Amino acid sequence: MKKIFFTFIALITLNGCLSTTSNYYVLSMASTPSIVYKKNNSVIGVEKITVPGYLYKREIAVAKNTNQITLLNNALWGEDLDAGLTQRLISFLQKKFNQPNVYAYPWGIEKQPTAKVSVQITRFIAHGDKVYLDANWEVINMRTKKHKARLFSTSVSTGSDADSIVSAMNTAFGQLEESVALALRRQ
């Protein structure tokens, strides 16, 4: 009887240790653009977005100060952000230009893109009451070799909880998407 009792207690204890509830977040859901640009029949290649190392962690990082980050408890990314944000940008550009010819670059087929997009995110983190997104992006016309490169920086107000932080990150990345789409339109 003692063995059954201790086994039962051990199982309850182990279950309590393993049942920490985590919330999972994604940023890969592309928003619906408020303005759709006229279809331009170009093929757009989007290189994989690069992100800072702290965004490769599953836990959501928050800056405590300029040199220190902390990871939020029970708030996890449900995706690799570099892949998720790349797919989101592709999906957004497909909607924005009302065309399916937007692909991850390079894609290994013979047809080359008419435009190529590169995005490097250098900071994407909550600090205090703001989420900061700093990036640089480049759009290259593959026919003429003309390119446009820009530094991008924005901040969006946020609360201190994970839901608010992820919502603000979503808004900030949406601003970056619009910036890239406008450059593609003007090409």
C-alpha positions in Angstrom: 0.0 0.0 0.0 2.9 2.4 0.8 4.4 1.8 -2.7 1.1 2.7 -4.4 0.8 5.8 -2.2 4.3 7.1 -2.9 3.9 6.3 -6.6 0.7 8.3 -6.6 2.4 11.2 -4.8 5.4 11.1 -7.2 3.0 11.2 -10.3 1.1 14.1 -8.9 4.3 16.0 -8.2 5.8 15.2 -11.6 2.6 16.3 -13.3 2.7 19.6 -11.4 6.3 20.2 -12.5 5.5 19.5 -16.1 2.2 21.3 -16.5 3.4 24.8 -16.6 1.2 26.5 -19.1 2.9 28.5 -21.8 1.4 30.8 -24.3 2.7 30.5 -27.8 2.9 33.5 -30.2 3.5 33.9 -33.9 4.2 36.9 -36.1 3.8 35.0 -39.4 0.2 36.0 -40.1 0.2 38.7 -42.8 -2.2 41.5 -42.4 -4.6 42.5 -45.1 -3.4 45.6 -46.7 -5.8 48.6 -46.6 -4.6 49.7 -50.1 -3.8 47.2 -52.9 -1.4 48.3 -55.6 -2.1 47.7 -59.2 -0.8 44.3 -60.5 2.6 44.8 -62.2 3.3 41.3 -63.4 6.7 41.2 -61.9 8.2 38.2 -60.1 9.5 39.2 -56.6 12.1 37.2 -54.8 12.3 37.7 -51.0 15.6 36.6 -49.3 15.3 35.1 -45.9 15.0 37.8 -43.3 17.9 38.0 -40.9 17.3 38.7 -37.2 19.4 39.3 -34.1 20.5 36.2 -32.1 18.1 36.9 -29.2 15.2 36.3 -31.6 16.4 32.7 -32.2 15.4 31.9 -28.6 12.0 30.4 -28.1 11.3 32.7 -25.1 10.3 36.2 -25.9 13.1 38.6 -25.0 12.6 42.0 -23.4 15.3 44.6 -22.9 15.9 45.5 -19.2 18.4 48.2 -20.3 20.6 48.9 -23.3 22.9 46.0 -22.5 20.7 43.4 -20.8 17.7 41.3 -21.9 15.4 39.1 -19.9 13.2 36.3 -21.2 9.5 36.3 -20.4 8.2 33.3 -18.4 5.5 31.2 -20.1 5.6 33.3 -23.3 7.2 31.4 -26.2 7.6 31.9 -29.9 5.7 29.2 -31.8 7.9 29.6 -34.8 11.4 30.5 -35.9 11.1 34.2 -36.4 13.4 34.5 -39.4 11.4 31.9 -41.3 8.0 33.2 -40.0 8.7 36.8 -40.8 10.0 35.9 -44.3 6.9 34.0 -45.0 4.8 36.8 -43.6 6.5 39.4 -45.9 5.9 37.1 -48.9 2.3 36.7 -48.1 1.8 40.4 -47.5 3.4 41.3 -50.8 1.2 38.8 -52.6 -1.8 40.5 -51.1 -0.5 44.0 -51.6 0.2 43.5 -55.3 -2.7 41.1 -55.8 -0.4 38.5 -57.4 1.0 35.2 -56.5 4.4 35.7 -58.1 6.3 36.4 -54.8 8.6 33.7 -53.7 11.4 32.9 -51.2 14.7 33.6 -53.0 16.7 31.7 -54.2 14.2 29.1 -55.1 16.1 26.9 -57.6 14.1 27.4 -60.7 15.3 28.9 -64.0 12.9 31.9 -64.0 14.7 34.8 -62.3 12.9 37.5 -60.3 12.4 40.9 -61.7 12.9 42.3 -58.2 14.7 41.0 -55.1 14.1 42.1 -51.5 16.5 41.7 -48.7 15.7 42.6 -45.1 18.1 42.6 -42.1 16.5 43.3 -38.7 19.0 44.7 -36.3 16.7 45.4 -33.3 13.2 44.0 -32.6 12.5 44.1 -28.9 10.4 45.7 -26.2 12.1 48.1 -23.9 10.1 50.1 -21.3 6.8 51.1 -22.8 7.8 50.7 -26.5 8.7 48.0 -29.0 11.6 49.0 -31.2 12.1 47.8 -34.7 15.3 48.8 -36.5 16.1 47.3 -39.9 17.7 47.9 -43.2 16.2 46.7 -46.4 17.2 46.7 -50.1 15.1 46.3 -53.2 17.0 45.5 -56.4 15.6 45.6 -59.9 17.2 42.6 -61.4 16.9 43.8 -65.0 18.4 47.3 -64.5 20.4 46.5 -61.4 19.1 49.7 -59.8 18.6 49.3 -56.1 17.1 51.2 -53.3 18.3 50.7 -49.8 16.9 52.3 -46.7 17.3 52.3 -42.9 14.0 51.7 -41.2 13.2 52.6 -37.6 10.0 52.6 -35.7 8.7 52.4 -32.1 5.2 51.3 -31.1 3.7 51.8 -27.6 3.2 48.6 -25.6 2.3 47.3 -22.2 4.5 45.0 -20.2 2.6 41.7 -20.8 3.4 39.3 -23.6 0.1 39.9 -25.4 0.7 43.6 -25.6 4.3 43.2 -26.7 3.5 40.8 -29.5 0.7 43.0 -30.7 3.1 46.0 -30.8 5.7 43.8 -32.7 3.0 42.9 -35.1 2.2 46.6 -35.8 5.8 47.5 -36.1 6.5 44.8 -38.6 3.4 45.9 -40.5 5.0 49.3 -40.9 8.2 47.7 -42.3 6.1 45.7 -44.8 4.4 48.8 -46.1 7.8 50.6 -46.5 9.2 47.7 -48.6 6.0 47.5 -50.7 6.1 51.2 -51.4 9.7 50.8 -52.7 8.7 47.9 -54.9 5.8 49.9 -56.3 8.0 52.8 -57.3 10.6 50.6 -59.0 
